[in-house]
Amino acid sequence: MHIPRSVRAARHARMLWCAFIALLFLLAVGCIAPQQLPVILYKASLILLAAFTGYWIDRWAFPYARPDSYLVSDWRRQRGFVPCDANDPIARGYARIFAAALVRRAIIMGAAMLAVGLGL
């Protein structure tokens, strides 16, 4: 299934406002308290590292229950692969298991990020 370029551009533009507002807040912090910019960078890098670690914990703990293993075909080997196309069909009878695998990964990643964010 081919997604028109205008639809793909609209999908990417959704978070543009959030990025713009975050940049404004970062500039405000830079003007008000510039000594806090390294702290913000440090905390952001910790959260990103925790998300990465949570992702790999999920992959190592559940190697045969990856969410993409419940799709009909291997999306990486298809001709005309579009990276932002999330409309690959799920194998018949596996919709709930697919959803559970997605939720499981999100919970593991979120728990890792929360633990690091709280300093545990």
N, CA, C and O atoms as CSV, one atom per row, in Angstrom:
chain,resi,resn,atom,element,x,y,z
A,1,MET,N,N,0.842,-1.181,0.000
A,1,MET,CA,C,0.000,0.000,0.000
A,1,MET,C,C,0.883,1.239,0.000
A,1,MET,O,O,1.752,1.401,0.857
A,2,HIS,N,N,0.647,2.106,-0.971
A,2,HIS,CA,C,1.453,3.313,-1.104
A,2,HIS,C,C,0.724,4.483,-0.463
A,2,HIS,O,O,-0.454,4.712,-0.736
A,3,ILE,N,N,1.415,5.216,0.379
A,3,ILE,CA,C,0.845,6.388,1.040
A,3,ILE,C,C,1.314,7.627,0.293
A,3,ILE,O,O,2.514,7.807,0.082
A,4,PRO,N,N,0.377,8.484,-0.109
A,4,PRO,CA,C,0.772,9.702,-0.834
A,4,PRO,C,C,1.712,10.564,-0.006
A,4,PRO,O,O,1.683,10.550,1.225
A,5,ARG,N,N,2.534,11.303,-0.704
A,5,ARG,CA,C,3.532,12.154,-0.058
A,5,ARG,C,C,2.886,13.189,0.868
A,5,ARG,O,O,3.438,13.496,1.925
A,6,SER,N,N,1.730,13.728,0.486
A,6,SER,CA,C,1.069,14.742,1.318
A,6,SER,C,C,0.635,14.156,2.663
A,6,SER,O,O,0.700,14.835,3.688
A,7,VAL,N,N,0.190,12.892,2.657
A,7,VAL,CA,C,-0.214,12.248,3.910
A,7,VAL,C,C,1.008,12.012,4.781
A,7,VAL,O,O,0.960,12.239,5.990
A,8,ARG,N,N,2.106,11.558,4.180
A,8,ARG,CA,C,3.333,11.340,4.944
A,8,ARG,C,C,3.838,12.642,5.536
A,8,ARG,O,O,4.299,12.660,6.677
A,9,ALA,N,N,3.759,13.744,4.776
A,9,ALA,CA,C,4.207,15.042,5.278
A,9,ALA,C,C,3.333,15.496,6.440
A,9,ALA,O,O,3.835,16.063,7.410
A,10,ALA,N,N,2.019,15.249,6.347
A,10,ALA,CA,C,1.125,15.626,7.438
A,10,ALA,C,C,1.439,14.824,8.695
A,10,ALA,O,O,1.356,15.360,9.801
A,11,ARG,N,N,1.799,13.553,8.549
A,11,ARG,CA,C,2.150,12.738,9.716
A,11,ARG,C,C,3.389,13.297,10.409
A,11,ARG,O,O,3.457,13.324,11.638
A,12,HIS,N,N,4.362,13.739,9.626
A,12,HIS,CA,C,5.583,14.275,10.225
A,12,HIS,C,C,5.360,15.663,10.818
A,12,HIS,O,O,6.059,16.056,11.752
A,13,ALA,N,N,4.397,16.403,10.287
A,13,ALA,CA,C,4.154,17.765,10.759
A,13,ALA,C,C,3.374,17.799,12.060
A,13,ALA,O,O,3.322,18.841,12.715
A,14,ARG,N,N,2.760,16.677,12.454
A,14,ARG,CA,C,1.970,16.668,13.689
A,14,ARG,C,C,2.801,17.056,14.902
A,14,ARG,O,O,2.328,17.799,15.761
A,15,MET,N,N,4.008,16.573,14.984
A,15,MET,CA,C,4.849,16.844,16.147
A,15,MET,C,C,5.675,18.116,15.994
A,15,MET,O,O,6.451,18.467,16.883
A,16,LEU,N,N,5.511,18.797,14.884
A,16,LEU,CA,C,6.274,20.016,14.655
A,16,LEU,C,C,5.927,21.082,15.683
A,16,LEU,O,O,6.819,21.795,16.143
A,17,TRP,N,N,4.653,21.213,16.057
A,17,TRP,CA,C,4.256,22.191,17.058
A,17,TRP,C,C,4.864,21.861,18.408
A,17,TRP,O,O,5.321,22.756,19.118
A,18,CYS,N,N,4.876,20.579,18.770
A,18,CYS,CA,C,5.477,20.186,20.048
A,18,CYS,C,C,6.969,20.497,20.065
A,18,CYS,O,O,7.493,20.970,21.073
A,19,ALA,N,N,7.646,20.237,18.968
A,19,ALA,CA,C,9.076,20.533,18.886
A,19,ALA,C,C,9.317,22.044,18.977
A,19,ALA,O,O,10.268,22.490,19.618
A,20,PHE,N,N,8.457,22.816,18.338
A,20,PHE,CA,C,8.592,24.265,18.371
A,20,PHE,C,C,8.396,24.805,19.790
A,20,PHE,O,O,9.160,25.659,20.241
A,21,ILE,N,N,7.375,24.309,20.491
A,21,ILE,CA,C,7.111,24.751,21.862
A,21,ILE,C,C,8.254,24.320,22.786
A,21,ILE,O,O,8.670,25.091,23.650
A,22,ALA,N,N,8.763,23.099,22.613
A,22,ALA,CA,C,9.887,22.640,23.430
A,22,ALA,C,C,11.116,23.517,23.195
A,22,ALA,O,O,11.849,23.829,24.133
A,23,LEU,N,N,11.337,23.907,21.953
A,23,LEU,CA,C,12.465,24.786,21.646
A,23,LEU,C,C,12.289,26.156,22.300
A,23,LEU,O,O,13.253,26.737,22.797
A,24,LEU,N,N,11.057,26.673,22.298
A,24,LEU,CA,C,10.798,27.951,22.971
A,24,LEU,C,C,11.082,27.853,24.470
A,24,LEU,O,O,11.691,28.750,25.053
A,25,PHE,N,N,10.637,26.757,25.087
A,25,PHE,CA,C,10.905,26.572,26.510
A,25,PHE,C,C,12.404,26.422,26.774
A,25,PHE,O,O,12.909,26.938,27.771
A,26,LEU,N,N,13.103,25.736,25.911
A,26,LEU,CA,C,14.546,25.583,26.067
A,26,LEU,C,C,15.250,26.932,25.961
A,26,LEU,O,O,16.180,27.215,26.716
A,27,LEU,N,N,14.798,27.769,25.012
A,27,LEU,CA,C,15.362,29.119,24.899
A,27,LEU,C,C,15.037,29.955,26.136
A,27,LEU,O,O,15.868,30.739,26.595
A,28,ALA,N,N,13.823,29.786,26.676
A,28,ALA,CA,C,13.460,30.532,27.890
A,28,ALA,C,C,14.335,30.110,29.064
A,28,ALA,O,O,14.787,30.957,29.835
A,29,VAL,N,N,14.577,28.815,29.206
A,29,VAL,CA,C,15.468,28.338,30.276
A,29,VAL,C,C,16.873,28.876,30.053
A,29,VAL,O,O,17.551,29.266,31.004
A,30,GLY,N,N,17.313,28.899,28.793
A,30,GLY,CA,C,18.637,29.429,28.481
A,30,GLY,C,C,18.784,30.890,28.842
A,30,GLY,O,O,19.862,31.326,29.245
A,31,CYS,N,N,17.702,31.659,28.700
A,31,CYS,CA,C,17.749,33.082,29.066
A,31,CYS,C,C,17.635,33.290,30.575
A,31,CYS,O,O,18.330,34.131,31.144
A,32,ILE,N,N,16.764,32.529,31.215
A,32,ILE,CA,C,16.506,32.724,32.650
A,32,ILE,C,C,17.602,32.096,33.513
A,32,ILE,O,O,18.122,32.721,34.437
A,33,ALA,N,N,17.938,30.842,33.187
A,33,ALA,CA,C,18.922,30.114,34.008
A,33,ALA,C,C,19.831,29.282,33.101
A,33,ALA,O,O,19.636,28.072,32.978
A,34,PRO,N,N,20.816,29.914,32.468
A,34,PRO,CA,C,21.664,29.175,31.523
A,34,PRO,C,C,22.484,28.051,32.165
A,34,PRO,O,O,22.921,27.134,31.469
A,35,GLN,N,N,22.692,28.112,33.461
A,35,GLN,CA,C,23.441,27.049,34.130
A,35,GLN,C,C,22.659,25.733,34.144
A,35,GLN,O,O,23.239,24.680,34.409
A,36,GLN,N,N,21.355,25.776,33.863
A,36,GLN,CA,C,20.528,24.573,33.873
A,36,GLN,C,C,20.552,23.817,32.536
A,36,GLN,O,O,20.076,22.684,32.471
A,37,LEU,N,N,21.089,24.412,31.483
A,37,LEU,CA,C,21.117,23.741,30.171
A,37,LEU,C,C,21.907,22.428,30.197
A,37,LEU,O,O,21.442,21.450,29.613
A,38,PRO,N,N,23.077,22.357,30.844
A,38,PRO,CA,C,23.750,21.050,30.920
A,38,PRO,C,C,22.947,20.013,31.694
A,38,PRO,O,O,23.016,18.824,31.384
A,39,VAL,N,N,22.190,20.443,32.691
A,39,VAL,CA,C,21.351,19.517,33.461
A,39,VAL,C,C,20.246,18.955,32.565
A,39,VAL,O,O,19.956,17.760,32.607
A,40,ILE,N,N,19.637,19.816,31.763
A,40,ILE,CA,C,18.594,19.372,30.837
A,40,ILE,C,C,19.162,18.375,29.836
A,40,ILE,O,O,18.540,17.349,29.559
A,41,LEU,N,N,20.327,18.669,29.300
A,41,LEU,CA,C,20.972,17.757,28.356
A,41,LEU,C,C,21.290,16.422,29.027
A,41,LEU,O,O,21.088,15.365,28.430
A,42,TYR,N,N,21.779,16.464,30.248
A,42,TYR,CA,C,22.107,15.250,30.995
A,42,TYR,C,C,20.860,14.395,31.237
A,42,TYR,O,O,20.878,13.185,31.013
A,43,LYS,N,N,19.780,15.032,31.695
A,43,LYS,CA,C,18.551,14.291,31.977
A,43,LYS,C,C,17.922,13.738,30.709
A,43,LYS,O,O,17.415,12.616,30.716
A,44,ALA,N,N,17.944,14.496,29.627
A,44,ALA,CA,C,17.398,14.008,28.359
A,44,ALA,C,C,18.195,12.804,27.851
A,44,ALA,O,O,17.618,11.845,27.338
A,45,SER,N,N,19.512,12.856,27.994
A,45,SER,CA,C,20.324,11.725,27.548
A,45,SER,C,C,20.080,10.493,28.421
A,45,SER,O,O,20.107,9.372,27.914
A,46,LEU,N,N,19.842,10.678,29.717
A,46,LEU,CA,C,19.526,9.552,30.589
A,46,LEU,C,C,18.200,8.893,30.198
A,46,LEU,O,O,18.098,7.667,30.172
A,47,ILE,N,N,17.196,9.702,29.897
A,47,ILE,CA,C,15.893,9.156,29.509
A,47,ILE,C,C,16.003,8.417,28.178
A,47,ILE,O,O,15.417,7.346,28.020
A,48,LEU,N,N,16.741,8.969,27.224
A,48,LEU,CA,C,16.925,8.277,25.944
A,48,LEU,C,C,17.694,6.972,26.126
A,48,LEU,O,O,17.375,5.971,25.484
A,49,LEU,N,N,18.687,6.975,26.979
A,49,LEU,CA,C,19.436,5.749,27.263
A,49,LEU,C,C,18.540,4.713,27.947
A,49,LEU,O,O,18.654,3.519,27.670
A,50,ALA,N,N,17.659,5.158,28.831
A,50,ALA,CA,C,16.737,4.239,29.496
A,50,ALA,C,C,15.743,3.648,28.493
A,50,ALA,O,O,15.420,2.464,28.581
A,51,ALA,N,N,15.256,4.441,27.552
A,51,ALA,CA,C,14.348,3.927,26.524
A,51,ALA,C,C,15.055,2.875,25.673
A,51,ALA,O,O,14.484,1.828,25.369
A,52,PHE,N,N,16.285,3.156,25.296
A,52,PHE,CA,C,17.078,2.208,24.510
A,52,PHE,C,C,17.301,0.913,25.294
A,52,PHE,O,O,17.181,-0.181,24.743
A,53,THR,N,N,17.625,1.043,26.574
A,53,THR,CA,C,17.846,-0.125,27.422
A,53,THR,C,C,16.558,-0.921,27.603
A,53,THR,O,O,16.586,-2.150,27.544
A,54,GLY,N,N,15.439,-0.250,27.819
A,54,GLY,CA,C,14.159,-0.930,27.959
A,54,GLY,C,C,13.776,-1.691,26.706
A,54,GLY,O,O,13.234,-2.794,26.787
A,55,TYR,N,N,14.055,-1.108,25.541
A,55,TYR,CA,C,13.788,-1.785,24.269
A,55,TYR,C,C,14.590,-3.078,24.177
A,55,TYR,O,O,14.054,-4.122,23.803
A,56,TRP,N,N,15.865,-3.008,24.517
A,56,TRP,CA,C,16.706,-4.202,24.415
A,56,TRP,C,C,16.395,-5.222,25.499
A,56,TRP,O,O,16.560,-6.421,25.275
A,57,ILE,N,N,15.954,-4.780,26.656
A,57,ILE,CA,C,15.507,-5.730,27.675
A,57,ILE,C,C,14.315,-6.519,27.138
A,57,ILE,O,O,14.247,-7.737,27.310
A,58,ASP,N,N,13.383,-5.836,26.494
A,58,ASP,CA,C,12.231,-6.521,25.913
A,58,ASP,C,C,12.667,-7.508,24.830
A,58,ASP,O,O,12.156,-8.627,24.772
A,59,ARG,N,N,13.595,-7.108,23.985
A,59,ARG,CA,C,14.056,-8.016,22.915
A,59,ARG,C,C,14.768,-9.233,23.486
A,59,ARG,O,O,14.602,-10.343,22.980
A,60,TRP,N,N,15.557,-9.036,24.536
A,60,TRP,CA,C,16.283,-10.169,25.128
A,60,TRP,C,C,15.361,-11.067,25.942
A,60,TRP,O,O,15.530,-12.286,25.936
A,61,ALA,N,N,14.398,-10.493,26.637
A,61,ALA,CA,C,13.507,-11.287,27.480
A,61,ALA,C,C,12.470,-12.051,26.664
A,61,ALA,O,O,12.035,-13.129,27.071
A,62,PHE,N,N,12.073,-11.513,25.531
A,62,PHE,CA,C,11.041,-12.144,24.701
A,62,PHE,C,C,11.518,-12.242,23.251
A,62,PHE,O,O,10.964,-11.567,22.383
A,63,PRO,N,N,12.528,-13.063,22.970
A,63,PRO,CA,C,13.087,-13.099,21.610
A,63,PRO,C,C,12.137,-13.666,20.560
A,63,PRO,O,O,12.274,-13.348,19.378
A,64,TYR,N,N,11.185,-14.493,20.960
A,64,TYR,CA,C,10.275,-15.100,19.992
A,64,TYR,C,C,8.897,-14.463,20.015
A,64,TYR,O,O,7.976,-14.969,19.374
A,65,ALA,N,N,8.738,-13.384,20.725
A,65,ALA,CA,C,7.445,-12.704,20.808
A,65,ALA,C,C,7.589,-11.232,20.449
A,65,ALA,O,O,6.964,-10.371,21.068
A,66,ARG,N,N,8.418,-10.948,19.447
A,66,ARG,CA,C,8.575,-9.572,19.000
A,66,ARG,C,C,7.308,-9.146,18.271
A,66,ARG,O,O,6.701,-9.965,17.580
A,67,PRO,N,N,6.892,-7.892,18.403
A,67,PRO,CA,C,5.664,-7.460,17.736
A,67,PRO,C,C,5.676,-7.671,16.220
A,67,PRO,O,O,4.646,-8.024,15.646
A,68,ASP,N,N,6.804,-7.466,15.571
A,68,ASP,CA,C,6.817,-7.634,14.116
A,68,ASP,C,C,6.750,-9.090,13.675
A,68,ASP,O,O,6.577,-9.360,12.486
A,69,SER,N,N,6.880,-10.029,14.599
A,69,SER,CA,C,6.779,-11.437,14.212
A,69,SER,C,C,5.333,-11.870,14.003
A,69,SER,O,O,5.097,-12.978,13.520
A,70,TYR,N,N,4.360,-11.034,14.349
A,70,TYR,CA,C,2.950,-11.356,14.155
A,70,TYR,C,C,2.375,-10.735,12.893
A,70,TYR,O,O,1.163,-10.781,12.685
A,71,LEU,N,N,3.214,-10.156,12.051
A,71,LEU,CA,C,2.751,-9.610,10.783
A,71,LEU,C,C,2.700,-10.715,9.737
A,71,LEU,O,O,3.359,-11.745,9.876
A,72,VAL,N,N,1.908,-10.491,8.681
A,72,VAL,CA,C,1.734,-11.512,7.652
A,72,VAL,C,C,3.041,-11.795,6.941
A,72,VAL,O,O,3.391,-12.955,6.723
A,73,SER,N,N,3.767,-10.752,6.576
A,73,SER,CA,C,5.024,-10.943,5.860
A,73,SER,C,C,6.109,-10.075,6.476
A,73,SER,O,O,5.834,-9.153,7.244
A,74,ASP,N,N,7.330,-10.388,6.127
A,74,ASP,CA,C,8.443,-9.594,6.637
A,74,ASP,C,C,8.491,-8.282,5.859
A,74,ASP,O,O,8.831,-8.266,4.676
A,75,TRP,N,N,8.155,-7.204,6.517
A,75,TRP,CA,C,8.036,-5.910,5.858
A,75,TRP,C,C,9.360,-5.375,5.343
A,75,TRP,O,O,9.370,-4.506,4.471
A,76,ARG,N,N,10.481,-5.871,5.863
A,76,ARG,CA,C,11.785,-5.360,5.439
A,76,ARG,C,C,12.214,-5.924,4.095
A,76,ARG,O,O,13.094,-5.363,3.442
A,77,ARG,N,N,11.606,-7.022,3.674
A,77,ARG,CA,C,12.010,-7.655,2.426
A,77,ARG,C,C,11.067,-7.366,1.267
A,77,ARG,O,O,11.261,-7.888,0.169
A,78,GLN,N,N,10.057,-6.548,1.493
A,78,GLN,CA,C,9.100,-6.235,0.437
A,78,GLN,C,C,9.677,-5.222,-0.526
A,78,GLN,O,O,10.455,-4.349,-0.140
A,79,ARG,N,N,9.289,-5.345,-1.780
A,79,ARG,CA,C,9.700,-4.356,-2.769
A,79,ARG,C,C,8.918,-3.075,-2.542
A,79,ARG,O,O,7.758,-3.112,-2.131
A,80,GLY,N,N,9.539,-1.967,-2.802
A,80,GLY,CA,C,8.880,-0.680,-2.620
A,80,GLY,C,C,8.616,-0.350,-1.166
A,80,GLY,O,O,7.609,0.279,-0.842
A,81,PHE,N,N,9.511,-0.770,-0.290
A,81,PHE,CA,C,9.354,-0.548,1.147
A,81,PHE,C,C,9.323,0.935,1.456
A,81,PHE,O,O,10.208,1.683,1.039
A,82,VAL,N,N,8.296,1.362,2.192
A,82,VAL,CA,C,8.161,2.741,2.648
A,82,VAL,C,C,8.310,2.726,4.166
A,82,VAL,O,O,7.443,2.175,4.845
A,83,PRO,N,N,9.371,3.307,4.728
A,83,PRO,CA,C,9.616,3.208,6.169
A,83,PRO,C,C,8.491,3.730,7.050
A,83,PRO,O,O,8.326,3.234,8.165
A,84,CYS,N,N,7.714,4.703,6.605
A,84,CYS,CA,C,6.684,5.259,7.475
A,84,CYS,C,C,5.326,4.606,7.256
A,84,CYS,O,O,4.327,5.073,7.802
A,85,ASP,N,N,5.269,3.531,6.466
A,85,ASP,CA,C,4.006,2.848,6.215
A,85,ASP,C,C,3.748,1.850,7.329
A,85,ASP,O,O,4.439,0.835,7.427
A,86,ALA,N,N,2.759,2.128,8.169
A,86,ALA,CA,C,2.468,1.258,9.301
A,86,ALA,C,C,1.204,0.442,9.061
A,86,ALA,O,O,0.508,0.092,10.014
A,87,ASN,N,N,0.901,0.141,7.825
A,87,ASN,CA,C,-0.335,-0.554,7.500
A,87,ASN,C,C,-0.102,-1.995,7.080
A,87,ASN,O,O,-0.855,-2.518,6.259
A,88,ASP,N,N,0.905,-2.643,7.609
A,88,ASP,CA,C,1.157,-4.040,7.279
A,88,ASP,C,C,0.112,-4.902,7.968
A,88,ASP,O,O,-0.198,-4.685,9.139
A,89,PRO,N,N,-0.434,-5.879,7.252
A,89,PRO,CA,C,-1.486,-6.708,7.857
A,89,PRO,C,C,-0.937,-7.650,8.929
A,89,PRO,O,O,0.175,-8.167,8.822
A,90,ILE,N,N,-1.751,-7.855,9.958
A,90,ILE,CA,C,-1.414,-8.758,11.057
A,90,ILE,C,C,-1.906,-10.142,10.679
A,90,ILE,O,O,-2.956,-10.278,10.051
A,91,ALA,N,N,-1.165,-11.163,11.051
A,91,ALA,CA,C,-1.551,-12.531,10.740
A,91,ALA,C,C,-2.920,-12.838,11.347
A,91,ALA,O,O,-3.251,-12.379,12.440
A,92,ARG,N,N,-3.700,-13.621,10.614
A,92,ARG,CA,C,-5.060,-13.947,11.040
A,92,ARG,C,C,-5.047,-14.653,12.394
A,92,ARG,O,O,-4.320,-15.626,12.595
A,93,GLY,N,N,-5.862,-14.145,13.316
A,93,GLY,CA,C,-5.983,-14.736,14.633
A,93,GLY,C,C,-4.962,-14.252,15.646
A,93,GLY,O,O,-4.982,-14.695,16.794
A,94,TYR,N,N,-4.072,-13.354,15.249
A,94,TYR,CA,C,-3.016,-12.892,16.143
A,94,TYR,C,C,-3.141,-11.416,16.507
A,94,TYR,O,O,-2.179,-10.827,17.001
A,95,ALA,N,N,-4.276,-10.818,16.280
A,95,ALA,CA,C,-4.425,-9.377,16.534
A,95,ALA,C,C,-4.267,-9.054,18.016
A,95,ALA,O,O,-3.598,-8.082,18.367
A,96,ARG,N,N,-4.875,-9.858,18.888
A,96,ARG,CA,C,-4.764,-9.577,20.326
A,96,ARG,C,C,-3.358,-9.847,20.842
A,96,ARG,O,O,-2.851,-9.108,21.687
A,97,ILE,N,N,-2.734,-10.890,20.343
A,97,ILE,CA,C,-1.365,-11.193,20.767
A,97,ILE,C,C,-0.419,-10.100,20.284
A,97,ILE,O,O,0.496,-9.703,21.005
A,98,PHE,N,N,-0.643,-9.608,19.051
A,98,PHE,CA,C,0.147,-8.512,18.508
A,98,PHE,C,C,-0.006,-7.273,19.393
A,98,PHE,O,O,0.980,-6.621,19.740
A,99,ALA,N,N,-1.251,-6.957,19.754
A,99,ALA,CA,C,-1.502,-5.793,20.608
A,99,ALA,C,C,-0.854,-5.975,21.979
A,99,ALA,O,O,-0.298,-5.031,22.540
A,100,ALA,N,N,-0.928,-7.201,22.517
A,100,ALA,CA,C,-0.312,-7.463,23.827
A,100,ALA,C,C,1.205,-7.296,23.755
A,100,ALA,O,O,1.818,-6.783,24.692
A,101,ALA,N,N,1.809,-7.724,22.650
A,101,ALA,CA,C,3.261,-7.572,22.491
A,101,ALA,C,C,3.644,-6.093,22.414
A,101,ALA,O,O,4.665,-5.684,22.968
A,102,LEU,N,N,2.830,-5.299,21.734
A,102,LEU,CA,C,3.099,-3.861,21.662
A,102,LEU,C,C,2.977,-3.205,23.033
A,102,LEU,O,O,3.816,-2.392,23.418
A,103,VAL,N,N,1.922,-3.566,23.766
A,103,VAL,CA,C,1.717,-2.992,25.097
A,103,VAL,C,C,2.819,-3.437,26.046
A,103,VAL,O,O,3.302,-2.645,26.856
A,104,ARG,N,N,3.221,-4.715,25.948
A,104,ARG,CA,C,4.297,-5.229,26.808
A,104,ARG,C,C,5.578,-4.433,26.590
A,104,ARG,O,O,6.246,-4.046,27.549
A,105,ARG,N,N,5.919,-4.191,25.327
A,105,ARG,CA,C,7.141,-3.439,25.032
A,105,ARG,C,C,7.030,-2.012,25.559
A,105,ARG,O,O,7.991,-1.479,26.114
A,106,ALA,N,N,5.866,-1.392,25.389
A,106,ALA,CA,C,5.682,-0.025,25.876
A,106,ALA,C,C,5.784,0.039,27.392
A,106,ALA,O,O,6.353,0.987,27.934
A,107,ILE,N,N,5.240,-0.958,28.085
A,107,ILE,CA,C,5.320,-0.973,29.552
A,107,ILE,C,C,6.758,-1.145,30.017
A,107,ILE,O,O,7.194,-0.464,30.945
A,108,ILE,N,N,7.501,-2.049,29.380
A,108,ILE,CA,C,8.895,-2.275,29.779
A,108,ILE,C,C,9.730,-1.020,29.535
A,108,ILE,O,O,10.515,-0.611,30.390
A,109,MET,N,N,9.552,-0.412,28.351
A,109,MET,CA,C,10.308,0.803,28.063
A,109,MET,C,C,9.904,1.933,29.000
A,109,MET,O,O,10.763,2.665,29.491
A,110,GLY,N,N,8.604,2.083,29.253
A,110,GLY,CA,C,8.134,3.135,30.151
A,110,GLY,C,C,8.627,2.942,31.576
A,110,GLY,O,O,8.983,3.906,32.253
A,111,ALA,N,N,8.646,1.680,32.032
A,111,ALA,CA,C,9.138,1.407,33.386
A,111,ALA,C,C,10.626,1.728,33.503
A,111,ALA,O,O,11.068,2.271,34.515
A,112,ALA,N,N,11.391,1.395,32.479
A,112,ALA,CA,C,12.825,1.711,32.500
A,112,ALA,C,C,13.036,3.226,32.510
A,112,ALA,O,O,13.882,3.737,33.245
A,113,MET,N,N,12.264,3.935,31.694
A,113,MET,CA,C,12.394,5.390,31.647
A,113,MET,C,C,11.963,6.024,32.970
A,113,MET,O,O,12.595,6.969,33.444
A,114,LEU,N,N,10.894,5.507,33.561
A,114,LEU,CA,C,10.416,6.040,34.840
A,114,LEU,C,C,11.432,5.772,35.954
A,114,LEU,O,O,11.680,6.640,36.790
A,115,ALA,N,N,12.014,4.579,35.966
A,115,ALA,CA,C,13.011,4.247,36.990
A,115,ALA,C,C,14.213,5.173,36.899
A,115,ALA,O,O,14.703,5.657,37.919
A,116,VAL,N,N,14.687,5.421,35.697
A,116,VAL,CA,C,15.835,6.322,35.540
A,116,VAL,C,C,15.434,7.757,35.852
A,116,VAL,O,O,16.193,8.496,36.479
A,117,GLY,N,N,14.244,8.150,35.416
A,117,GLY,CA,C,13.781,9.515,35.684
A,117,GLY,C,C,13.612,9.799,37.167
A,117,GLY,O,O,13.855,10.917,37.620
A,118,LEU,N,N,13.196,8.791,37.925
A,118,LEU,CA,C,13.035,8.966,39.365
A,118,LEU,C,C,14.342,8.751,40.130
A,118,LEU,O,O,14.425,9.021,41.328
A,119,GLY,N,N,15.342,8.268,39.432
A,119,GLY,CA,C,16.644,8.067,40.073
A,119,GLY,C,C,16.742,6.771,40.845
A,119,GLY,O,O,17.544,6.668,41.773
A,120,LEU,N,N,15.949,5.782,40.486
A,120,LEU,CA,C,15.978,4.500,41.198
A,120,LEU,C,C,17.065,3.600,40.672
A,120,LEU,O,O,17.229,2.481,41.160
